[in-house]
Amino acid sequence: MAFWGDYHTHTVYSHGRGTVEENVLAARARGLKAIALTDHGISGYPQNLHPADLPAFLSDVKASREAHPDVTVLAGIEANLVSLKGDLDLTEEWQDKLDLIICGFHGIRVPDSLSGILNFWLPNLFPTKNLRRRVMKNTDAYINAMRRFRVSIISHPLREIPCDLRVLGEAAKEYGVYIELNSKKCLFTPKDFEVLANTGCRFICDSDAHEPERVGDFSAVELFEAAGLDKSLIANWEAFPTFR
């Protein structure tokens, strides 16, 4: 019994240390049946996937698929949530070329709009005492992103951005989006797991690997099990997830 795929990994196309091929080989060596290459979105480049590099990235993914037919190799992106309206640093053209979209907030990724900076980015970097209102706005931002884009996974919720997990989980269930158990840094408490599980949403456990050696790290599942939850709630446990 095992996880079948790791759906959040980074390569040299953003600030990962391995190539697409090296990540795929690492997945294969660990007995995985699937891997997604999900480099960071286009804001804040050169450390992120530069728009000009998308054809090369997709070509590398295609080459690895052909070289390793026993592993399902997916092309994805970890797009940055950059506004209260749910804007992502992702164009519609890119959506059509990718197998999955991860949505996350990263404080080092500065929005390119003044509104995004003043109303979303800065308030989360320097939160005020009115945390309840900030939580509501952030949660709405995630929901707007799920509504407007073909988001498949919400990555590392609560990291740098507070939100209402009950409302987020309900929306994730409605839109068919997975809530991530991030093995690089999982901030969920046992109570958080309980709140999310009670919404009926599904989870996905990933490594968020930035080097090939960490591909296939599913250690976040230990916190999930410690909270008394069953691994059958995790979409990549002995199964392939279905992405939007």
C-alpha positions as CSV (number, residue, x, y, z in Angstrom):
1,M,0.0,0.0,0.0
2,A,1.5,3.3,-1.0
3,F,1.0,6.7,-2.6
4,W,0.8,6.4,-6.4
5,G,2.0,9.9,-7.4
6,D,3.7,13.1,-6.3
7,Y,1.9,16.1,-7.9
8,H,3.9,19.0,-6.6
9,T,7.6,19.1,-7.6
10,H,9.9,21.9,-8.9
11,T,12.8,21.9,-11.4
12,V,15.5,24.2,-12.7
13,Y,12.8,26.0,-14.7
14,S,12.0,27.8,-11.4
15,H,14.2,27.4,-8.3
16,G,14.4,23.7,-8.1
17,R,17.7,21.9,-8.4
18,G,16.9,19.1,-10.7
19,T,15.8,18.8,-14.4
20,V,12.5,17.5,-15.5
21,E,14.2,14.2,-16.4
22,E,15.9,13.9,-13.0
23,N,12.7,14.4,-11.1
24,V,11.0,11.8,-13.3
25,L,13.8,9.3,-12.7
26,A,13.6,10.0,-9.0
27,A,9.9,9.2,-9.0
28,R,10.5,6.0,-11.0
29,A,13.2,4.9,-8.6
30,R,10.8,5.4,-5.6
31,G,8.2,3.2,-7.3
32,L,5.8,6.0,-8.1
33,K,3.4,5.6,-11.0
34,A,3.0,9.4,-11.6
35,I,4.7,12.7,-11.1
36,A,3.7,16.3,-11.9
37,L,6.3,19.0,-12.7
38,T,4.8,22.2,-11.2
39,D,7.3,25.0,-11.4
40,H,6.4,28.4,-9.8
41,G,4.3,30.9,-11.7
42,I,5.6,33.7,-13.8
43,S,5.6,36.6,-11.3
44,G,9.0,37.2,-9.7
45,Y,11.0,35.6,-12.5
46,P,13.9,34.8,-13.2
47,Q,13.4,32.4,-10.3
48,N,10.0,31.4,-11.7
49,L,9.0,29.7,-14.9
50,H,9.6,32.5,-17.5
51,P,6.9,32.7,-20.2
52,A,9.6,32.3,-22.9
53,D,10.7,29.0,-21.4
54,L,7.2,27.4,-21.5
55,P,7.8,25.6,-24.8
56,A,11.1,24.1,-23.6
57,F,9.4,23.0,-20.3
58,L,6.6,21.3,-22.2
59,S,9.1,19.7,-24.6
60,D,11.1,18.3,-21.7
61,V,7.9,16.9,-20.1
62,K,6.9,15.3,-23.5
63,A,10.4,13.8,-23.8
64,S,10.2,12.2,-20.4
65,R,6.8,10.8,-21.1
66,E,8.1,9.1,-24.2
67,A,11.3,7.9,-22.4
68,H,9.4,6.5,-19.4
69,P,6.0,5.2,-20.5
70,D,5.6,3.4,-17.2
71,V,5.3,6.7,-15.3
72,T,2.5,9.2,-15.9
73,V,4.3,12.6,-16.4
74,L,2.2,15.7,-16.0
75,A,3.0,19.3,-16.9
76,G,1.7,21.8,-14.3
77,I,2.4,25.0,-12.5
78,E,2.2,26.4,-9.0
79,A,0.5,29.7,-9.8
80,N,0.6,32.6,-7.4
81,L,-2.6,34.0,-5.9
82,V,-2.0,37.8,-6.4
83,S,-5.3,39.6,-5.7
84,L,-8.5,39.6,-3.8
85,K,-10.3,39.0,-7.1
86,G,-8.6,35.6,-7.3
87,D,-6.2,36.6,-10.0
88,L,-3.3,34.2,-10.7
89,D,-0.1,34.9,-12.6
90,L,-1.3,32.7,-15.3
91,T,-2.8,33.4,-18.8
92,E,-5.7,31.5,-20.4
93,E,-3.3,30.3,-23.0
94,W,-1.2,28.6,-20.4
95,Q,-4.3,27.0,-18.8
96,D,-5.0,25.1,-22.0
97,K,-1.4,23.7,-22.2
98,L,-1.1,22.4,-18.6
99,D,-2.4,19.2,-17.0
100,L,-3.0,20.7,-13.6
101,I,-2.8,24.1,-11.8
102,I,-1.7,24.5,-8.2
103,C,-2.8,27.7,-6.5
104,G,-0.8,29.2,-3.7
105,F,0.3,32.4,-2.0
106,H,4.0,33.3,-1.7
107,G,5.0,36.5,0.0
108,I,8.1,36.8,-2.1
109,R,6.0,37.0,-5.3
110,V,5.0,40.6,-5.7
111,P,1.8,41.3,-7.8
112,D,2.2,43.4,-10.9
113,S,-0.9,45.5,-10.1
114,L,-1.0,48.3,-7.6
115,S,-4.4,47.1,-6.3
116,G,-2.9,43.6,-5.7
117,I,0.0,45.1,-3.8
118,L,-2.0,47.5,-1.6
119,N,-5.1,45.4,-1.0
120,F,-3.8,41.9,-0.9
121,W,0.0,41.4,-0.8
122,L,1.0,44.1,1.8
123,P,-1.9,43.3,4.2
124,N,-0.8,39.7,4.4
125,L,2.9,40.5,4.8
126,F,2.1,43.1,7.5
127,P,-1.2,42.0,9.0
128,T,-3.2,44.5,11.1
129,K,-5.3,43.8,14.2
130,N,-8.4,43.3,12.1
131,L,-7.5,39.6,11.4
132,R,-11.1,38.4,11.1
133,R,-11.6,40.7,8.1
134,R,-8.3,39.6,6.5
135,V,-9.2,36.0,6.9
136,M,-12.6,36.5,5.2
137,K,-10.9,38.4,2.3
138,N,-8.2,35.8,1.8
139,T,-10.7,33.0,1.8
140,D,-12.8,34.8,-0.8
141,A,-9.6,35.3,-2.9
142,Y,-9.0,31.5,-2.9
143,I,-12.6,30.9,-3.8
144,N,-12.5,33.4,-6.6
145,A,-9.4,31.7,-8.0
146,M,-11.2,28.3,-8.0
147,R,-14.2,29.8,-9.7
148,R,-12.2,31.6,-12.4
149,F,-9.4,29.2,-13.1
150,R,-9.0,25.5,-13.6
151,V,-7.3,25.1,-10.2
152,S,-6.7,21.5,-9.1
153,I,-4.9,21.9,-5.8
154,I,-4.7,24.6,-3.1
155,S,-1.1,24.4,-2.0
156,H,0.0,24.8,1.7
157,P,-3.0,26.8,3.0
158,L,-2.2,28.9,6.1
159,R,1.4,29.4,5.1
160,E,1.8,33.3,5.1
161,I,-1.9,33.7,4.5
162,P,-4.7,33.1,7.1
163,C,-8.0,31.8,5.8
164,D,-11.2,30.1,7.0
165,L,-10.6,26.4,6.5
166,R,-14.2,25.5,6.9
167,V,-15.3,27.8,4.1
168,L,-12.3,26.9,2.0
169,G,-13.0,23.2,2.4
170,E,-16.6,23.7,1.4
171,A,-15.6,25.5,-1.7
172,A,-12.9,23.0,-2.6
173,K,-15.6,20.2,-2.4
174,E,-17.9,22.2,-4.6
175,Y,-15.3,22.9,-7.3
176,G,-13.5,19.5,-7.1
177,V,-10.3,21.0,-5.8
178,Y,-7.9,19.1,-3.5
179,I,-6.5,20.6,-0.3
180,E,-2.8,19.8,-0.1
181,L,-0.9,18.1,2.7
182,N,2.4,19.7,2.0
183,S,5.4,17.6,3.2
184,K,7.8,20.5,3.0
185,K,5.8,22.4,5.7
186,C,2.4,21.4,6.8
187,L,0.8,23.9,9.3
188,F,-2.4,22.0,10.0
189,T,-3.3,21.2,13.5
190,P,-5.4,18.1,14.4
191,K,-8.4,20.5,14.8
192,D,-7.7,22.0,11.3
193,F,-7.7,18.5,9.8
194,E,-11.0,17.8,11.5
195,V,-12.6,21.0,10.3
196,L,-11.5,20.3,6.7
197,A,-12.6,16.6,6.8
198,N,-16.0,17.6,8.0
199,T,-16.6,19.7,4.9
200,G,-16.3,16.6,2.7
201,C,-13.4,17.9,0.7
202,R,-10.6,15.6,-0.5
203,F,-6.9,15.9,0.2
204,I,-3.7,15.3,-1.7
205,C,-0.3,14.6,-0.2
206,D,2.7,16.0,-2.0
207,S,6.4,16.6,-1.5
208,D,6.8,20.1,-2.8
209,A,10.3,18.8,-3.7
210,H,12.8,21.4,-4.8
211,E,15.4,18.7,-5.5
212,P,15.1,15.2,-6.9
213,E,16.1,13.6,-3.6
214,R,12.9,14.8,-2.0
215,V,10.5,13.6,-4.7
216,G,8.2,11.1,-3.2
217,D,8.4,12.6,0.3
218,F,4.9,12.0,1.8
219,S,5.8,12.6,5.4
220,A,2.8,15.0,5.9
221,V,0.6,12.0,6.0
222,E,2.0,11.3,9.5
223,L,0.3,14.4,10.9
224,F,-2.9,13.4,9.0
225,E,-2.9,9.9,10.6
226,A,-2.0,11.4,14.0
227,A,-5.2,13.4,13.8
228,G,-7.2,10.2,13.5
229,L,-8.1,10.5,9.8
230,D,-8.2,7.7,7.3
231,K,-5.8,7.8,4.3
232,S,-8.8,6.9,2.0
233,L,-9.5,10.7,2.2
234,I,-6.3,11.4,0.3
235,A,-6.8,11.2,-3.5
236,N,-3.3,9.9,-4.3
237,W,-3.3,7.1,-1.7
238,E,-3.5,3.9,-3.8
239,A,-5.3,5.8,-6.5
240,F,-4.9,8.4,-9.3
241,P,-6.5,11.8,-8.5
242,T,-8.8,13.3,-11.1
243,F,-7.8,16.9,-11.9
244,R,-10.2,19.5,-13.4
